[in-house]
C-alpha cells in the first residue's frame, strides 16, 4: 500500500493532475487552481531534484507555476502561459526519457 501512495504522490498521476489543474486555471482565468497545481507540483520537484542531469532546475519549477498564478492575477495572460511552459517542457522531457529506456 505504501508504494502505491508514493507513486501517487511523486509519480505520473501527480504530475498530470498538477499540470492539468494549472492549464484549467489558465483557461478559466482563475488563480486558485493554478496555485493548487503549483502546490501539488512541490513534492514532485523535490523528489526529482535528486536526478543528476537537472538537479538544479527541478526545485524552481513550482516557483514558475506560482509566477503564472501571480501573472494571471495581474491579468497578464500571455506571461502566465509562458511561465507554465517550463513545467510542461520538463515533464514532457521526463516522459520521453522514461519511455526511451
N, C-alpha and C positions, 0 to 999 in steps of 0.2 A: 504494500500500500504506500509506503513512504517513497519508493522510487517513482511511482506514478505521480505523487504530489510534487516531487522535484521536477519531473518532466513538464508538468503543467505550469509550474511557477517560472521555470527557466527555459522552457522549450518553445517549440513552434506554436503551440496554442496561444501562449502569452504574447509572442511576437506578432502573430496575426491579429489577435484581439486588440493589442495596443495600436498597431498601425491603422487598422480599420476604424477604430474609435477616433483616432486623430483625423483621419480623412473624412469621416462622417461629420465631425465637428467643424471642419473647414467648409465642407459643402453646405451645412446648415447654418454656418456663421455663428456658432455658439462656442463660447470659450471653455465651458466646463468639460465637455467630452475630450477636448484636446489636453487639458490639464490632467484629467484622469488617465488618458492614454500615456502621457508622459510619466505619471506615477507608476503605471503598470510596467513601463519600459525600464525603470530603475533597476530592479533585480536582474533583468536580462543583461543590461550593460555592465552591471557589477560582476556577474558571472563570466561574461565574455572578455572582461578586462584582463584576464589571465592568459588570453590567447596571444602568443608572442608576436605575430606579424603586425598586429594593430592594437597592441595593449594600451597605447596612449590615446587612441581615438574613441573606443567604446564608452568610457566613462562620461564623455562630454555630450553624447547623443541625447540624453534626456534634457539637457540644457537647450539644445536646438529645438526640441519639441515645446519646452516651456517658452522659448523665444517666439515660436509660432503662435502660441496662445496669447502672448503679450501683443504681438503684431496684429492678431485678429481682434483683440480688444481695442487697439488703436485704429481699427478699420483699414489696415494695410494688408489686403488680401493676398496680393502677389508676393509680398515679402513673407507672409505666413506659409504660402506654398513652397517658396524657396527654402525656408528654414526646416520644413519637414522632409525635404529631399535627401539630406544625408542619412537619415534613419532608414529611409526606403532603399537607398542605394546600398548601404552596408548590409541590410537584411537580405537583399537580393544577392549580393556578393557572397554572403554566408551560405545561402541556399545553393548557389552554383558550386561553391567549394565543397559542400557536403555531398551534393549529387554527383560530383566528378570523382569521388572516392571509390 
